[in-house]
């Protein structure tokens, strides 16, 4: 548990097989969602990871009424996409009507 640090912040992945990646979270945006039991802070993050520009969707959560030290990272297996892949997927979803950009 702890405080969510401001960007820029370092990022390090260690896979079970031993492979490691390092990078930095450059920018992020978030929205809070209250489900009645927990507050979820849902992020989209712009990341430079081993020389590649990426987007990650992840989240933290804390109990309702918890303070700023109560956040717990919940995105150990978060979606991470290279920017070009992300753009193509979002474009397809918009074309198919799944996403409406207002």
Phi, psi and omega in degrees: 000152178171188181275144175278122184279150178284158176279156356287149179215144182291156181222137181217128176249136171232115181277155181304330180282353177107344179295142180232146175228144177231152179192198180216138174277114186273312182219156175204153173230151179214161172227139176269144179226128180252116180263009180099339179240321182229155169260123177256131173254106186261124188248149157242130185234138172266123188232138166259115187234111181047046176086358179251142174275126185226163173238135176235139171252123183209181180205159167239161173215157176213155177296149173305135181087352179291152180272184183291352176267001187264000182292138177236129178291129182244008189249045182301335178238041182296155176287125177233124183231143170294148185305316183295323177293316178303313181299317181295319180294316179295318178302316179297318180294322177294314180299325180276356177085006178290323182241133176241116179271121183254000000 
